[in-house]
Amino acid sequence: MWEKIRVIFTIPELRQKVLLTLGLLAIYRVGWQIPLPIVDTEGMTAFFKGGTGGLADLLNQISVFSASQLSQATIFGLGIMPYISASIIFQLLGSVYPPLEKLQKEGESGRKKINEYTRYATVIICIGQSWFYVGFLIQNNLIHDQFLSAGGSLPFTWQLVGVMTMTAGTVFLMWLGEQIDEYGIGNGISLLIMAGILARMFPVLYQDIILPISETGLALGGVRGTIGVEKLFLLTVLFVGVVLGIVLITQGQRRIPTQSAKHVRGRRVYGGTRQYLPLRINQAGVMPIIFASSLLLFPSVIFQYFASHYSSSFWGPLEEAFRRGDSWIYNVTYVVLIYFFCYFWTAISFNPKDMSDNLKNYGTFIPGYRPGRRTADYLEKVMVRITYVGAGFLAVVAIVPTVLSAMAEVPYDLSSFYGGTSLLIAVSVAFDVVQKVDSHLVMRNYKGLLEKG
């Protein structure tokens, strides 16, 4: 392995791409630590440490998926989520709005036009989100006193400074991601999200495992709430199992045999070869978990608000039912939402009619099915079946950390990072980077990182 890594840095072009990517990620990490000048960082730390459930959980959940630092209101506080939201909006509109659908079919020129619209939409979303976020800081008294007016409110000019700073930070992150896409290695936006997840993993590892072990020692059947041998073994097995499952599902394909038509030119016969049409088992990626987990946080926030402001006994049980943990209502709803968003996202990103038309245009057909509608119906039936398996895997990955946290008394931050959605994202992105590095190595007749010998 070390020899293969050495080979990477002996290829000038690949070395330049890797170093550029690492440098841009380092710039992101620097900006991730710089807070807004108006924010009381100590007050924000105390607010989020003391917050259990509700809005604090919502912001922490969003931070994991957006490469952001909402708990500290830094210049990159909004992360890349506004850009992701704008991209999702235009992808959804592309399937229902004919002008955008036409642009998607125009190739490179249409893609550039949609990217331009996405950037404009990102700026608009950033301004709206940052304005509400600055209002949240003011409402919870998280602003330095020297910036407040005599009446205790933040002047409009400083509000505008905070909004413009956070908007500029997100636009800069969007530019960083595009530079990694064009001149670096891997998908820029995904790498930024993975960098944010890894930055949170190691502090949690130190706080919940290394520090308790150094203070109380490591013993079998440890004291309640501490890390014992059995819990450490369980976390290790969970980590290895989830990584193995992620790799298998990420690489898993349903290969549909195809046959190309024969063409006679002169005395020679061309075509007639058998190939395969690969369909990914997990076509939707991690998006269903992101949507489902984010959507499930809103009922908890709403019910917690009503339970704290009204003395009725109606809101308390509802808030407990949708609280993350051992609530079976929460877990069942989580699984149902994951399945729903899996099929929803697959229906948006996979069009069996277009794929059938492409096969027909290239003179390729699936044996036993006539080109056209019957081929499209068959592809749709296959995709429905394999999506069920992919959604089941995502549901297991999403539920296991919650169950582990409740039953084994493992801190949720630890179980989620080392056996849940965050690990799924990190491993998927890392695997994608390894595959792209392999393509450069194989193109130059070197062994790939995943090849033996």
VENLIN-V270349 format. One record per helix or strand of 2 or more residues. SS is the DSSP state (H for helix, E for strand). FROM is the first residue (numbers start at 1). TO is the last residue. If there is no record, write none. Layout:
# VENLIN-V270349
SS_FROM_TO / SS_FROM_TO
This chain:
# VENLIN-V270349
H_2_8 / H_12_32 / H_41_50 / H_54_66 / H_81_93 / H_98_104 / H_108_139 / H_145_147 / H_156_183 / H_188_216 / H_229_251 / E_253_260 / E_262_265 / E_268_271 / E_274_280 / H_287_309 / H_313_321 / H_328_349 / H_352_361 / E_364_365 / H_373_407 / H_412_417 / H_421_443
